[in-house]
Amino acid sequence: MANPTIYDGTPIAISGSTPFGYYDLDTQFQSDGPKVANYCARKLGYPVMDVELQDLNIYACFEEAVSVYSPYVPLIMTPLVYDPNTFTPRKGIMTRYAMTMIRPEFYGLVVVSDLQVV
């Protein structure tokens, strides 16, 4: 049986250590990666128990979590709105990526021009 590599509590730099390298140039991701690796190892029992994961395994999961789940985290609920025809209470959910449509007459068109002017 092979000797498993045990996590030693000193994660390596995350740049170049993720499967797809989506965030290799993202400074926030780079600084959070080692913190996430240490957090996950502690949640798994390190240093009391041997954790047979390496920081590379945790970085791969961190990259996937940021890529897949980040659009769903910052959800904002709209205020309670009553349908004017049925008086049914309705709520909407917004993210920075999209907004649900409650009723089309509640939304308007916003035109933005001259974005170079501050």
Secondary structure, 3 states (H helix, E strand, C coil): CCCCCCCCCCCCCCCCCCCCCCCCCCHHHHHHHHHHHHHHHHHCCCCCCCCCCCHHHHHHHHHHHHHHHHHHCCCEECCCEECCCCCCEECCEECCCCECCCCHHHCCCCCCCCCCCC
